[in-house]
Amino acid sequence: MSETTLREYQWRAASFIVGNIVDEVPQMAIVAPTGAGKSTIITSIILKLKSNIKGGIIATPQQAIESGFYEDVEYYAPESC
């Protein structure tokens, strides 16, 4: 399995979200400007915690973004698809 390299601010965001998942926070949102790597952050969290996540919804305003998530997971963890 390949891994992505997160930038420092992406790593902090991912760590914060993982902490919220552990604390069973029921809803979360990532708000950042275009190009900040929100999809990369979310994909890295999904791949790290895939055996611990019971389910969830990723809502995007565009079909292309949704397709990107699938493509990222397919690339980094093809056994998950």
C-alpha atoms as a printed R data frame, in Angstrom:
   type eleno elety resid chain resno       x      y      z
1  ATOM     1    CA   MET     A     1   0.000  0.000  0.000
2  ATOM     2    CA   SER     A     2   1.295  3.458 -0.889
3  ATOM     3    CA   GLU     A     3   0.909  6.301  1.564
4  ATOM     4    CA   THR     A     4   0.367  9.989  1.091
5  ATOM     5    CA   THR     A     5   2.628 12.514  2.745
6  ATOM     6    CA   LEU     A     6   0.600 15.125  4.579
7  ATOM     7    CA   ARG     A     7   1.715 18.699  5.016
8  ATOM     8    CA   GLU     A     8   2.051 19.890  8.622
9  ATOM     9    CA   TYR     A     9  -1.333 21.656  8.703
10 ATOM    10    CA   GLN     A    10  -2.991 18.632  7.089
11 ATOM    11    CA   TRP     A    11  -1.435 16.350  9.702
12 ATOM    12    CA   ARG     A    12  -2.723 18.603 12.523
13 ATOM    13    CA   ALA     A    13  -6.207 18.578 11.021
14 ATOM    14    CA   ALA     A    14  -6.160 14.795 10.579
15 ATOM    15    CA   SER     A    15  -4.955 14.293 14.156
16 ATOM    16    CA   PHE     A    16  -7.697 16.573 15.479
17 ATOM    17    CA   ILE     A    17 -10.350 14.673 13.540
18 ATOM    18    CA   VAL     A    18  -9.028 11.285 14.654
19 ATOM    19    CA   GLY     A    19  -9.212 12.554 18.246
20 ATOM    20    CA   ASN     A    20 -12.834 13.522 17.661
21 ATOM    21    CA   ILE     A    21 -13.573 10.089 16.221
22 ATOM    22    CA   VAL     A    22 -12.019  8.450 19.284
23 ATOM    23    CA   ASP     A    23 -14.082 10.768 21.511
24 ATOM    24    CA   GLU     A    24 -17.172  9.761 19.477
25 ATOM    25    CA   VAL     A    25 -17.996 13.280 18.316
26 ATOM    26    CA   PRO     A    26 -21.047 12.608 16.112
27 ATOM    27    CA   GLN     A    27 -20.529 15.268 13.428
28 ATOM    28    CA   MET     A    28 -17.497 17.019 12.020
29 ATOM    29    CA   ALA     A    29 -16.664 19.300  9.124
30 ATOM    30    CA   ILE     A    30 -13.435 20.335  7.474
31 ATOM    31    CA   VAL     A    31 -13.451 23.910  6.251
32 ATOM    32    CA   ALA     A    32 -10.441 25.103  4.271
33 ATOM    33    CA   PRO     A    33  -9.779 26.988  1.048
34 ATOM    34    CA   THR     A    34  -9.716 25.362 -2.368
35 ATOM    35    CA   GLY     A    35  -6.499 23.432 -2.879
36 ATOM    36    CA   ALA     A    36  -5.741 23.036  0.839
37 ATOM    37    CA   GLY     A    37  -6.026 19.253  0.646
38 ATOM    38    CA   LYS     A    38  -9.339 18.515  2.367
39 ATOM    39    CA   SER     A    39  -9.813 15.401  0.244
40 ATOM    40    CA   THR     A    40  -6.272 14.252  1.055
41 ATOM    41    CA   ILE     A    41  -6.906 14.716  4.791
42 ATOM    42    CA   ILE     A    42 -10.172 12.782  4.667
43 ATOM    43    CA   THR     A    43  -8.723  9.994  2.521
44 ATOM    44    CA   SER     A    44  -5.741  9.566  4.858
45 ATOM    45    CA   ILE     A    45  -8.075  9.307  7.865
46 ATOM    46    CA   ILE     A    46 -10.289  6.748  6.125
47 ATOM    47    CA   LEU     A    47  -7.292  4.631  5.158
48 ATOM    48    CA   LYS     A    48  -5.731  4.782  8.632
49 ATOM    49    CA   LEU     A    49  -8.961  3.963 10.470
50 ATOM    50    CA   LYS     A    50 -10.796  1.836  7.913
51 ATOM    51    CA   SER     A    51 -11.087 -1.156 10.245
52 ATOM    52    CA   ASN     A    52 -12.389  1.042 13.107
53 ATOM    53    CA   ILE     A    53 -14.910  3.174 11.219
54 ATOM    54    CA   LYS     A    54 -18.451  1.820 11.322
55 ATOM    55    CA   GLY     A    55 -19.750  4.128  8.615
56 ATOM    56    CA   GLY     A    56 -20.099  7.700  7.579
57 ATOM    57    CA   ILE     A    57 -21.152 10.108  4.914
58 ATOM    58    CA   ILE     A    58 -18.898 12.353  2.900
59 ATOM    59    CA   ALA     A    59 -20.981 15.082  1.280
60 ATOM    60    CA   THR     A    60 -19.506 17.067 -1.575
61 ATOM    61    CA   PRO     A    61 -20.984 19.757 -3.803
62 ATOM    62    CA   GLN     A    62 -19.609 18.176 -6.972
63 ATOM    63    CA   GLN     A    63 -19.640 14.688 -8.464
64 ATOM    64    CA   ALA     A    64 -15.988 15.144 -9.467
65 ATOM    65    CA   ILE     A    65 -14.933 15.507 -5.823
66 ATOM    66    CA   GLU     A    66 -16.856 12.384 -4.859
67 ATOM    67    CA   SER     A    67 -15.199 10.477 -7.708
68 ATOM    68    CA   GLY     A    68 -11.833 11.745 -6.492
69 ATOM    69    CA   PHE     A    69 -12.352 10.118 -3.103
70 ATOM    70    CA   TYR     A    70 -13.035  6.775 -4.728
71 ATOM    71    CA   GLU     A    71 -10.017  7.143 -7.011
72 ATOM    72    CA   ASP     A    72  -7.762  8.041 -4.054
73 ATOM    73    CA   VAL     A    73  -8.897  5.043 -2.015
74 ATOM    74    CA   GLU     A    74  -8.630  2.794 -5.073
75 ATOM    75    CA   TYR     A    75  -5.052  4.025 -5.669
76 ATOM    76    CA   TYR     A    76  -3.820  3.916 -2.064
77 ATOM    77    CA   ALA     A    77  -5.746  0.835 -0.895
78 ATOM    78    CA   PRO     A    78  -7.096 -1.169 -3.843
79 ATOM    79    CA   GLU     A    79  -8.081 -4.017 -1.517
80 ATOM    80    CA   SER     A    80 -10.717 -1.687  0.014
81 ATOM    81    CA   CYS     A    81 -12.648 -1.257 -3.245
